[in-house]
């Protein structure tokens, strides 16, 4: 799988024959997910759940699970699927604090975190106190996941 962080603030995930786009909506190829529910689009399995502050989507693609939070919401930690997270993608608002995300990262224990949205500033990344890695395009597979620790991927 290949992850790209375009300048428009979206996150593009490309599999063998499918593309998942995360921004204001979750789009698999050309299908826009309408919200909460279970979806299987072009071989990409996705489950969406309402949380108190927003939505969470668990996206399974090429033997990896991506968790997309439309807003920082600690309620994600209470969902069973959250413990299987390999990559956590969070839409950060300008008024969000790093402390509100730290507990989620600790509970979910993803290998990688990708921050998008207006609040995904260098200062926010620094406040999380995690290693960072700048990427243009990032290729990842299950075999390439680190054994421990969490790294923030950014453009």
Secondary structure, DSSP 8 states (H G I E B T S, - for coil): -EEE--TTS-EEEE-SS-EEEESSSEEETTEE--SSEEEEETTEEEEEEE-SSSEEEEEEETTEEEEEESS--GGGGGSGGGGG-SEEEEE--TT--HHHHHHHHHHH--SEEEEESTT--HHHHHHHT-EEEE-SEEE--GGGS-SS--EEEE-
